Amino acid sequence: MTKIQKKKILITTAIDYTNDVIHIGQAYEKILADSFARYHRLLNKYGKVGFVTGTDEHGTTNEKAAKKLGIDTKTHVDNISKQDKEQIDSLNISYDRFIRTTDEDHKKTASNFFKKSYENGDIYKGTYEGLYCEGCESYKTLNELNDQGQCTLHPTREIQKYKEDNYFFAWSKYTDFLKGLVQNERFVLPEGKKREMLAFIENGIQDIPITRPKFKLPWGITCPIDEEQVIYVWFDALINYFTFGNQNNLWDEETKIVHFVGKDIARWHSLLWPSMLKSARYSVPTTIYVHGFINLKGEKISKSRGNVIRPSEIVSKYGTDAIRYYFLRYGPVVEDVDLSIEHLESVYNGELANGLGNAAARIAKLAENSGISFKLSKEVTNLDSLSPISDFRTDLA
């Protein structure tokens, strides 16, 4: 079989729930993906580079957050999505589109995607009886809970017991396909996450509900084959990448598709998403890159612990470039990392001001004394990549 040369590249981040404004732990992924996108634009290896991020606005979590505030769900997700975009913009993230799952073009794409999978025989009606974590917006088995019967990611939330009629996706049908795909050395990175995905496959892939009854969850995309149901939030949310990619000629065999995701959602991206694409007869991603979590002084970032830090809060004090440098230098590229404001300040002063900043100042002074001009050519000044340079915090030197 002839290997098709990749001529374009699409880079994505996970989209964030609009139950609350994003914090620095979530923002890290945007910085990581953005650096990858900027690198490929400069490298100019691919004829086209696309980069998308955004917000995940349907589902129980978002609906409950709105009810808690006493406002309608659409108003709530509009507010949070706007604030999320402002937070991301404060980090100078160079996305091509900030997508929202409430966007009309996405809702239409998700509906058509569902119909294609249904027409290909991979969606059927059944009854689900089991466990559900509203924090994860996902169905759970007993093996996925801790000894106290709690979700390991959301131990403070009560596990729900559901019995309801849904439409199911024939996920198990793609077991052999997934095994072959994940065994590809470049599909799931790093290696440890690849082993986790293979272990999940070995434990048995089960068919999964992909709709919820509308009388229980009215906030969602109406199921195109049954108006009494809405499309399950994960089935809907994953399609956002395809919405952008397909519209921009970035979803075909000539496109390298790279998803950056956190370890908590690796399964959905590595196993469910490729199965959905295979079912609808579309190209599957090239690589799923899974990163760890950021902890602050040994604790998970959460509102209940009172340690949530928004990106704009630290950007206003230290500058965009310093924050980007810090998280790229010390962020959880593979495993979880423990960071702190004290460590950030130490790096800011030691590595940037006294290290890189001092070196840059000395070189600039030597060049000036030697009569070397820093005037840039027209070709260089026209580069889009110069905007971060013009925004650089000169006070670091």
N, C-alpha and C positions, 0 to 999 in steps of 0.2 A: 504493500500500500504506500503510495507516494505521500510524503509529509508536505502539507500545505504551508507555504511560507507566510508568516504573520506580517502584514503590512501596516496594521493599525493597532492601537492599544487603548483599552477602556479600563480605567481605574475607579474603584468605588469604595466608599466607606459604608458601614451599617447606618441605617437611618434611625433616629432616636425617638423614643416614645415622647409624646407631648403631655405627659402627666406632670412634668416639671421641667424647668430650664436646665440645660446641660451643665455639668461641672467639669473640672479639669481632667478627671479620669476619662470621661467620654471624649473630651476635646483632643486628648493625646492621639487617638486614632486618626483624626483629621490632619494633624500635623505630620504624622507618619506617611499617610497616603499622599498628602500635598507635596512632601519632599520627593516622593517617588515620581509624581506627575511632573514636577519641575525638572527633575533629572532627565526624564525622557524627552521633554520639550527641548532641553539644551542639547541632548545627545543627538537628536534628530534622526534616530534610527528608523522610527516609524513615520509614515506619511501623515498620520493623524493621531492626536492624543486627546482622549476624552476623560473628564473627571467629574463625577457626580456625588453629591451628598444630599442630606435632607432630613425630613421628619416623617415619622410613622404615626398616623393620626387616628386610626380606627381602633376598635377593641374595648374591652371592659375597663382596662386601666385608665384610659383617657376619659371614658364616660363617667367613671366614679370620681375622678379628680375634679371634673366640672361640677358634678352634683355637690361635692364637698364645699365648693366655692359658691354654690347657689346661682350658677350661670348656665346657659345652654352650652352644649358640647362644642358646637361650631365656634362660638365666640371664644371658648377656652383654648381650643387648639390653634385658632388664629393668633391669639395672644402669645402662646408659648412658642409657636413656630417662628413668629417675628423676633422674639427674644433670642431663640436659638441661633437664628441667622445673624443677629447682631453679635452674639458671642463668637461665632465662627469667623465673622468678618474682622473682629478685633485681633485675630491671629493671622490675618493676611492669607487666608486659605483661598487658593486660586481655582475654585471649582468652575465648571462650565454651566452647571445648573444646580440650584438648590431646589430639589424636588419635594413635593408634598403628596402624600397618598390621597389627599382630598382634591387634588388637581383633577379637572375633568378629563384630560387626556389620559391620565393614569387610570382612572376608574373605568374608562372605556377599554383600555388595553387589558386590564385585569379581568374584566368581564369576557372579552374575546378569548383570552388565554384559557380561562375556565371552560368555555364552550369547546375549544379545540381539544382539551384533555378529555372532556365528556364524550365528544364525538368519536374519539379514538378508543373509547371503551374503558377508560381508567377511572371513572367516577361513578359511584353507585350509591343508592340510598340504604341506610341501615340505622341501627340504634346503638348509641354509645352509652356505656355504663362504666364509670370509673372515676379517676381522680383528676383534678385540674388545679394548677397554680395560676392565680390571676396575676401575680408578679411577673412570671415568665410568659404569661399568655400561652401556656402550653399544657398538654395532657401529660400526666405522670403515671409511672408504675410504682409499686411498693419498693422496688429495688433502687429507685432514684431518690427515695426519701431517707432522712437520717433515722437514728434509733427512736427519736421522739415523734416520728411520722411527719416531719417538717421538710419543706424544700430546702436544700442545702444553700441555695442562693438567696432565698427569702424566708428565713426561719421565723420571722415575726408575723408572717401572714398565715392565715388558716387555710389548709388544703380543702378545696371544695369537692363535694361528691356530686357528680352529674349523672343523670339518666335522661337522655333526650334523643330525638330523631335528628339525624344529620345526613349529609352526603359525605361519603368517604372517598379518599384517594387511594388507589391500589398501589401503595408504596412497596409492599412486599414483592410485587411483580418485578421490581428493578434490583433485587438483591444481587444477582450475578453481575449485572451491569455495574453496580456500585462497587462491588469487590474489585473488579478489574480496573475501574477508574481510580479508586483510592490507592491501589497498589502502584500506580504510576508515581514515580519518585518526585515529581514536581507538582502534583495536584494539591495535596495538603501539606503545608509547611507551618512550623518545623516538624521534624521527624516524630517527636513525641506526640503531637496532635494527630498525625497520621495513624499511629498505633492505636490511639483512643478511638478513632473512627472505625478502624478495622475491627476492634473489639466489639463495638456497638453492632456492627453488621453480623459478627459471629453470634451474638446473643439473640439475633433474630429481628428482622425488620417487620413491623406490624403496620397494617393499613391504618390510616389516620383520618379523623373527621376534618373536613375542610370547610364546613359551614356551621353556623349556629342559628337556632330558631330566632326569628325577628322579634317575637314577643318577649324573649329574654334579653336580647341584645339588638336594639334597633339601630345602634350607631355602627354602620358598616356599609359596604358595597352590596347592593341587592344581588342575590344569586340570579344569574341569567336564565336558569332553568326552573326556578321555583321562587316566586316572589315572597313566600313566607319565610325564607331563609336569607341570611347575609353571609358573605364570604368570610371565612376564618381569617383572622388578622395576619397570621404568618403567611398564608397562601397569597394574600393581597400584598403584603409588604415586600416580599422577595421579588415580586414582579416589577418593582420600581426600577431596578437596574435595567431590565429589558425595555421598559417604557422609554427611558432615555437612550439606551443603546440602539434600539431598533429605529427610532426617529432620526438618529444621527449617523446611520449607516455604520454602526459600530457593534453589530451583533451578527457575525457570520464567521465562516471558517478562516477568513483572513485577519480576524481580530483577536489579539491576545486580551483575554478578559481576566483581570486581577481584582479579587475582593479582599479588602482588609476588614477583619472582624475580631471581636473579643472572644475569649475562650468559652464564655457562657452561651454563645449562639453558634458555635462551630458546627454542631450537628445539623442544624437547619440549613446552613449554607453548603456544607460538604456533602450532605446525603439527601435531604429533601429537595433542595433547589435543583440539583442536576437531574433528579428523577422527574420533577415537574417539567423541566425543559425537554427531556427525552420524550416524555409523554406528548407534549405539544409539538414535537418535531422541530425543535430549535437547537442551536449550538450550545454546548455546555461550557462553563468557565474553564480557563486554563489553570489558574492557581487560586487557592483559598489560603491567604496568609493569616494565621491565628496568633494574636498577641495576648500577653498577660494583663493583669490588673495593676493599677496604682493604689497603694495603701498609704495613708498618712500616719506616720508615727506608729506603725503596726496595726492600725485599724482600717477597716473598710470604709470608704467614703459613703456617708449616708446622712440624711436629714436628722434622723433620730439621734445620731451621735454628735450632731452640731458641728461637723467638720467639713461641710460642703464649701468649696471655693469655686467661684465662677471665673472663667478665663479672663474676662475684662478687669476683674479686681486686681489680678497680679500683673496684667499687661499695663495698667495705668501706672503702676509703681516701678516696674522693671523694664518695660518696653517690649514690643512684639518680638524682636529678634533675639533678645536674651531668653525669653520664655521658649521660643522655638528651639534654640540651641540647647537649652537645659533638658527639655523632654526628648529631643533626638539623641542627646548624649547619654542620658540616664534612664530613659523610659523603659517600660516592660516589653522589649522587642520579642522576647521569648517567654520568660517566667515573670511572675509577679515581682514588683519592686516596692520598697518602702522609701518614700520621699518625705521631705518636710520643707517648710519655708526657710528654716535655718540653713538647711543644705543648699537650697536655691540661692540664698544670699551669699553663702560661702563660695559657690561656683561663680556667681555674678562678679564678686570682687576678686577672687583668686584667678579664675581662668579667663574671664572676659576683660575686666578693667586692668588688672595687673599683668595678665598674660598676653592675650591676643591684642587688647587695646593698646597696651604699652609698646608691644612689638610694632604694631601698625604706625603708631605715632613716631617711633624712632626711625623706621624706614622712610616715612614721609618726610621727616626732617632731613635725613641724609640725602634723599632725592632732591629736595628743594635746594640744599646747599651745593649740590652737584649740577644744578641747572636742568634737571630732568623735568619735563612737562607732564602734567597729569591730564592734559586736554584729550578728550575721547573723540575718536573718529565718528563720522556720521553713521556708519554701519553699526557701531557699538551702541551709540546713544538711541538708536531705533529699536534695540532689543527690548521685548516685553519683560525680560528677566531683570531689567535694571530697577524696577519699582521697589523691590526689597532693599536695594542699595540706597536709594534716595530716602527710604524710611528709616535707615539705620540710626540707632541712638549714638550720636557722636560723643555724648557724655561718658560713654564707656571707656573712651581713651583718656 
